[in-house]
Amino acid sequence: MKSAVLAMLAVSSLAQADTRLFTYGPDGRLLSESEAAIRAGGIAYVSRDALFGAAAASIRDERNAWHQVVWITADDAELGVAIVWIGLQAPPGPDASTKAPSTVTCAGHTAQVGGLREVGAEGMLARLEYASPRPAANAPLFDEHGLFAGWHTSRTVDGRVFHFAAPGGRLEMIPRTSRLTLDQWNARHDSGKESIYTRAIGHLYADDIDGALFYLREAVEAAPANARAWMQLGFAQGKAGQSRQRIESYRKAIELDPSLDAARYLLGMNLLMSGDRVGALVQHKALKDRKSHYATRLKLFLDSLHVDELKDNHVHHGHGKKA
């Protein structure tokens, strides 16, 4: 039994060390080599930055087998991660960690994991503290047993590098709604044009709200059609106490991208808190129609606030004494 467990850990360790993404230019020249994480269903998590300018890409798994990147199914500029499809013949990769680890490894470096906290409009991140300097790169994280534990992202804010961990659950919630070839994906994205936005996200993650507001305003001016930038601007405005402005920013994000469920959820929640229950119900219906998990979250707020209102009205109508 002990030897079987050791063998399993050895395979997991090999998987995290040897699964790599290779990208190539139009002339076949190697552009980059970076770490990747294969998951069940023929998908893999890779560094988004590595895909810029690539005409072809392949992943070498822990068994030294090669898998061509067929298309990109999703990407997240904030985390610097892309989800690619490499085919059902690919191995499932190491199991996912079922607990929140206190230490993780990334590219051979060990880090202590801080507590999860809300750092943006979509989900929670944890701060990472490395014992030795860690390159500012995006790569998969693994726990002490070699189990997949999430994604590492680094942000530089005023010359200081901050490291963050996104749990695997957050990666699973990234909508996989596209099937873009590398050429199609690159035609839609430009790392240079996105630099202001990613810089703003760095300030937001580092809890520098003033800096985040400054660069997010620049980001929406530079790319007015960036729905996610409008959503994150709304989140930063909320942190700064700009309640009216954040509602308008969320509305703008939804106008630009009606499928942006996180913006609908945030708009609904803020409308509810401002006293507009009807407006919040409209957003809940839209989320429910889209079968979004955000519908359940917003319903919890709607129900809890409604119960409080009923209790308060019951007191005011003379059925009890208000505490």
Secondary structure, 3 states (H helix, E strand, C coil): CHHHHHHHHHHHHHHHHHCEEEEECCCCCEEEEEECEEECCCEEEEECHHHCCCCEEEEECCCCCEEECCEEEEEECCCCEEEEECCCCCCCCCCECCCCCCEEEECCEEEEEEEEEECCCCCEEEEEEECCCCCCCCEEEECCCCCEEEEEEEEEECCEEEEEEECHHHHHCCCCCCCECHHHHHHHCCHHHHHHHHHHHHHHHCCCHHHHHHHHHHHHHHCCCCHHHHHHHHHHHHHCCCHHHHHHHHHHHHHHCCCCHHHHHHHHHHHHHCCCHHHHHHHHHHHHHCCCHHHHHHHHHHHHHHHHHHHHHHHHHHHCCCC
